[in-house]
Amino acid sequence: MQSRVLPASLLIRLLSHPRTRSAALMSTITTSATIANLFVTGWLIRRFGVQAAMSQQTFWAALRNCTQLYARSSTWVSCHAQENADPTTFSVTLGGQPGINIIQTTQLFNVLGGAGGYLLVANAYISDIVDAEQRTASFGQLQGFVMRQSASSSGSHRIGRPLMLFHLSFQSLEPSASQVSR
């Protein structure tokens, strides 16, 4: 596969596009909410115990995923550059603005439940039930399992993505060859 160098004016337009700003905002919300989730989870473990904290983490993560699946499948629209458009126009396939707003807002659910929180809860549970001599091995097994699941879900996503009935809310496509050559 041959890489192309895009003109500077096109790169500036790509970076200043509202969808780029929306994706950056979503990433900022996700990261901030996940960090806050670690503090919330620690408080939940101390206040209510490991089982209640795990229930909390799982419930909010599942609710977030269901809501985002709805946003991706029901509000998808397509927006492409016109054939006679100016040469710096680019093609973007994007979820409708309501879908993007839903996905950005539901990232706040990460404060109440998410992957970082339930890994913290799982580690706390292991430290409670495993002898001190076996903890390091148990933590390693847990992390190995998490990495294996992450790799298998990433691989199955790449294989199954063309078969899915919904589209990503933020999906940029590089410009067509006719747009770059003008």
Residue pairs with C-beta under 8 A, 6 or more apart in sequence:
4 174
4 180
6 14
6 174
6 175
6 180
7 88
7 180
9 88
10 88
10 90
10 175
10 180
13 88
13 90
14 20
14 90
14 172
17 92
19 92
19 94
19 100
19 170
19 172
20 172
22 100
22 104
22 170
23 170
25 104
26 100
26 103
26 104
26 107
26 170
29 104
29 107
29 108
29 110
30 107
30 110
33 107
33 108
33 109
33 110
33 111
33 114
34 110
34 114
34 115
34 116
35 116
36 110
36 111
37 110
37 111
37 112
37 113
37 114
37 116
37 117
38 116
38 117
38 120
40 111
40 112
40 117
41 53
41 57
41 116
41 117
41 118
41 120
41 121
42 120
44 52
44 53
44 56
45 53
45 120
45 121
45 124
50 121
50 124
50 125
50 128
53 117
53 121
53 124
54 118
54 121
54 122
54 125
56 112
56 113
56 117
57 113
57 114
57 117
57 118
57 121
58 113
58 118
59 113
60 109
60 110
60 112
60 113
60 114
61 109
61 110
61 113
61 114
61 115
61 118
63 109
63 113
64 106
64 107
64 109
64 110
64 113
64 114
67 102
67 106
67 109
68 102
68 103
68 106
69 166
70 102
71 95
71 98
71 99
71 100
71 102
71 103
71 106
71 169
72 95
72 99
72 103
72 166
72 167
72 168
72 169
73 165
73 166
74 99
75 95
75 96
75 98
75 99
75 102
75 169
76 95
76 96
76 99
76 166
76 167
76 169
77 94
77 95
77 96
78 93
78 94
79 92
79 93
79 94
80 91
80 92
80 93
81 89
81 90
81 91
81 175
81 176
81 179
82 89
85 179
87 179
87 182
88 179
89 175
89 179
90 172
90 173
90 174
90 175
90 179
91 173
91 174
91 175
91 176
91 179
92 171
92 172
92 173
93 167
93 171
93 172
93 173
94 100
94 169
94 170
94 171
95 103
95 167
95 168
95 169
95 170
99 169
100 169
100 170
103 169
119 142
119 146
122 142
123 139
123 142
126 135
126 138
126 139
126 142
127 135
130 138
